[in-house]
Amino acid sequence: MTAIVDIASWACLVCGGIFCVIGTLGLVRMPDFFTRMHAASVTDTLGAGLILAGLVMQAGFTLIAVKLLIIGLLILFTSPTATHALAKAAFVRGVKPVLAANRSESSNP
């Protein structure tokens, strides 16, 4: 039974690490602020959740697992809220997505 838990936890840890790396590549490769923010927020939230799930499996039913679950809940609530606040602040400041800027310029004769 412990071998199955070890394999599942390591799978979560590796997949979480992969998602975090993909989010980092999204920051580098995407063309504008909004797509960069989307790539980073979605994949990093999932990556952190998978890493925490793998750590909870490794910790077993202990106080450490409870603390890890509280950290996971904190990330689950704060990451989308922070992303929304960043997007709203950028929109209010006048930052435009690349595609929206291209459409508005091409539609004007």
DAHUCOR-V542574 format. One record per pair of residues at least 24 apart in sequence whose ideal C-beta (glycine too) atoms are under 7 Angstrom apart, sorted by the first residue. I is the first residue (numbers start at 0). J is the second residue. Records with the same first field share a line. If there is no record, write none. Layout:
I: J + J
//
This chain:
4: 56
7: 56
8: 53 + 56 + 57
9: 53
11: 49 + 52 + 53 + 56
12: 50 + 53
14: 49
15: 46 + 47 + 49 + 50 + 53
16: 46 + 50
18: 42 + 45 + 46 + 49
19: 43 + 46
22: 46
30: 97
31: 96 + 97
32: 89 + 94
33: 86 + 96
36: 82 + 85 + 86
40: 78 + 79 + 82
44: 74 + 78
47: 74
//
